[in-house]
Amino acid sequence: GKFFEKGVGFHATSSDFTSYVDVNVEGLGFTKFAAYYGVCETLTAHDITMASVKFAVFGDGVKLWESDAMKFGQDMASMDCDISGVSVLRLAVAGAPGIGGAWGTWGGAVISKSGLFIVISCIDESCDI
């Protein structure tokens, strides 16, 4: 599969997008978010072969985009959505339907305005842009 030097990955804790990371973009004028998404394939300490994960992007609590379920072994997919006027960007994962092995990864994530792309870098639950 695809490998990214930086990304955001976490385990789904339910089927309701309760696992997420928030990025404060208030007042920065960003208009678009784009990323690759899929099941993390680099974990060796967990059995992820049964994984089925859905991904979603929220802006200020409103769902802007949602994926179909991604399963272990599927190639990562790409997405983009409009985030004009958004203050808090939320990247979320959910089990689809269960959470067994549901480790989701957002890779190569960028936010943009006027052609300027900024890479999002997250450590634990703290994100920098």
Secondary structure in CASP SS format (residue, H / E / C, confidence):
PFRMAT SS
TARGET T0000
AUTHOR 0000-0000-0000
METHOD secondary structure of the structure
MODEL  1
G C 1.00
K C 1.00
F C 1.00
F C 1.00
E C 1.00
K C 1.00
G E 1.00
V E 1.00
G E 1.00
F E 1.00
H E 1.00
A C 1.00
T C 1.00
S C 1.00
S C 1.00
D C 1.00
F C 1.00
T C 1.00
S E 1.00
Y E 1.00
V E 1.00
D E 1.00
V E 1.00
N E 1.00
V C 1.00
E C 1.00
G C 1.00
L C 1.00
G C 1.00
F C 1.00
T C 1.00
K E 1.00
F E 1.00
A E 1.00
A E 1.00
Y E 1.00
Y E 1.00
G E 1.00
V E 1.00
C C 1.00
E C 1.00
T C 1.00
L C 1.00
T C 1.00
A C 1.00
H C 1.00
D C 1.00
I C 1.00
T C 1.00
M C 1.00
A C 1.00
S E 1.00
V E 1.00
K E 1.00
F E 1.00
A E 1.00
V E 1.00
F E 1.00
G E 1.00
D C 1.00
G C 1.00
V E 1.00
K E 1.00
L E 1.00
W E 1.00
E E 1.00
S C 1.00
D C 1.00
A C 1.00
M E 1.00
K E 1.00
F C 1.00
G C 1.00
Q C 1.00
D C 1.00
M C 1.00
A E 1.00
S E 1.00
M E 1.00
D E 1.00
C E 1.00
D E 1.00
I C 1.00
S C 1.00
G C 1.00
V C 1.00
S C 1.00
V E 1.00
L E 1.00
R E 1.00
L E 1.00
A E 1.00
V E 1.00
A E 1.00
G E 1.00
A C 1.00
P C 1.00
G C 1.00
I C 1.00
G C 1.00
G C 1.00
A C 1.00
W E 1.00
G E 1.00
T E 1.00
W E 1.00
G E 1.00
G E 1.00
A E 1.00
V E 1.00
I E 1.00
S E 1.00
K E 1.00
S C 1.00
G C 1.00
L E 1.00
F E 1.00
I E 1.00
V E 1.00
I C 1.00
S E 1.00
C E 1.00
I E 1.00
D C 1.00
E C 1.00
S E 1.00
C E 1.00
D E 1.00
I C 1.00
END
